[in-house]
Amino acid sequence: MPSSADPLGAAITTAAQRLHAAAEERSRRPLIILIDGRSGAGKSTLASRLKDLWSPPTTVACLGLDEVYPGWDGLAAASDALAGMLREARFGRPLVWRGWDWTKGAWGRERRRGPADVLIVEGAGAVTADTAGIADLRVWVDAPAAARRERALRRDGETFRPHWERWALQEDRHILTHWPGSLADLTVELP
C-alpha cells in the first residue's frame, strides 16, 4: 500500500478500490472494463492495481493499447480495431490482433489475450461510442498536463520525447470526436 508520502500511489490505490467495488456489483462475464485517458495520466498503473485486487478463481486479462497501436500515428486505428476485438471477447473468445513491432517500425506477430472472467483494456482511445456500448465499465483518467508529460517521459524517455506533440494531437482528436470522459462511468482525477 502506498504511503501518504506518495499521493499519486495513494490516489491510484483508492481509484482501483472504487473501480473494483463497482465491478463486483456486475455479474456479467466476461466483465469488460475500459480505462482511457491521455498519455502519462496513470492508466497503466491503475489497470495493474485493479487487476491485483482480484484473486483466483477469477481470471483477469489486461491489454494495454500500446500493444495494438500500429505505430506513432495509430491511435484511431487501434480504437477501431478494439471495437471488433471486444465484440469477440463479449462472446468469451480470446482477443486476437497483429501486434506492432515498435523496434522495427513494422507489423509484428499475431498476439492473443484471454479469454478471462475480467478483461481490462487501458490506453488512449479505449473509450468510443462503439467500445462503450460493449463494455461494462468505462473509466476516464485525467491529470495535469505537466505531471502527465513528466511521468510519460520518465517512463519512456527519449523514445517518446520526439513523438509527444504528434501523439497529443491524436489524443485531442480522439477527445473531440468521441468525448470519452462523457461516456465514462467513473472519472479518476490524479495529481
N, C-alpha and C positions, 0 to 999 in steps of 0.2 A: 504494500500500500504506500503510495507517495506521501511524503511528509508535507507539513504545512509550508515548508521552505520551497516546495515545488508546486506553485499554483497551477501550472499547466497540467502536470500529472494528476493533481487532485481534481481539477475540473473535468479531465477526461475520465477518470475513475467514476466520478459522480454521474456523468452523462452515460457511461456504459451501464451503470446500475439502473438508471432510469429507463434506458432503452431495453435492457434485459427484462425488467418488470413489465414493460408494455408488450414485449414479445411473448412473454409467458402467458399473457391473457388470451393469446390467439391459439387456437387448437389446430389450425390447418397445417398439414405437412405435405410437401416441404414448405417451411416458412421462409419467405424471401424478404431480405432486408437490404435496402439500398442506402448507401451513405455517399452524399455528393457534397461538393464544396470546392473552393479554389485551392490551387497548389499551396502546400505548406500549412493548410488550415488545421490539420490534425486528424484527417480521415483515416489514414492507415493505422495510426496508434489507437484510435477509437475502435476500429474494427477488430484489431488484435485483442484489446482489452475486453471487448464484448465477447469474442469467441471464447476467451478463457473462463467466462462465467458459466458456461455450460459444462456439464460433466457427463460421462457415459451413463446410460447407454445412448444419449443424444449425440448424433454425429453432426459436426459442423464443418462446412467448407467455406473458405474465404477466397475471393477473387479480387485482386487489385487490377483496375482497368489499365494500369501501365503494362500489363501482360497482353492487352488487347489492342491498344492504340497502334495503328500502323505508322509509326514514326512521329516526328515532331509536329506534323500538320494533321494528325489523325483523330482529334477529339470527336468531331462529328461522326466520322466513320465508325468509331468504337461505340458511340451511343446507339447508332443504327444497328450495328451487329448485336449489341447487348439485348435489344428487344427480342430478336429471334432466339437468342440463347436462353433467355428467361422463359419464353413460351415452351421450349423443350424441358427446361427444369421444372416448370409447373406440373408436368406430367411425370415427374420423378426420373427423368432421363439426365444423364451427365451433361455438363456444359462441354462443348467441343468447339475449338476455334484454332485457326492457324496463327501462331504467335509471330511477333516481330522480333527479329534479331537486332537489338539496339547496337551491338558492336559492329555488325556488318552493314547495318542500314538497309536490310532486306528482309523479305519474308523468311521465317524460320520453320520449325517443325510444328506439326499438329499437337495441340495440347488438350488435356481433359481435366475436369474437376467435378467431383461429386459422383453420383448423387449423394445427397445428405439430408438429414432431417431439417437442418437450418442452413441456408445459403446466405452469406453476407457478401455483397458486392460493394466495393468502395472505389471511388475515383471521380474526378471531374467529368461530368457528362453522364453520370449514372441515372439521374432522375430526369425523365422527359415524360410527356403525356403518355407515350407508348409504354415505357417501362413502369411508370407509376400505376397504370391500370393492372399490371401483372403482379406487382409487389404487394406484400402485406404491410410493411412499414417502410416509410421514406424519411430520411434524415438529411437536413441541410446543416453543414458545419461552417461556421464563419469565425474569422479572427481579423484583427487589424492588419492592414496591408504590410506594414513594416515588419511585424512579427512573422507573418507568413513568408515573406521573402527571405528573412534571415534564417528561418527554420529550413526552408526548401534548399537554399544554397549551402547551408551547413550539412544537410543530408546528402545532397547530390553534387555539391561543389562545382568545379569547373565544367563538368559535363552539362549542367543545366544553365549556367550563367549566360552563355550566348543565346539561349533559346527562351529566356524568361519573358521578354516582351511579346515574342511570337506566340508563346503559349497563353499568356494573359489575354491577348486579343481573341483567341479561340474561346477562352472561358467567358469573356464578355459576350461574344456571340451566343454561346450556349445559354447564358443567363437571360439575355434579351429575347431569345427565341422560345425558350422552354419555361422560364420562370420557375426553376426547381425549388426555390425557397417557398413559393406559394403552394407547391404540391406536397410539401413535407408535412409529416405528422408530428415531427419533433425538430425544433431548431436548437442547435448547440452553439453557444457563443463562447469561444475560448480566448484566453488572454494572448 
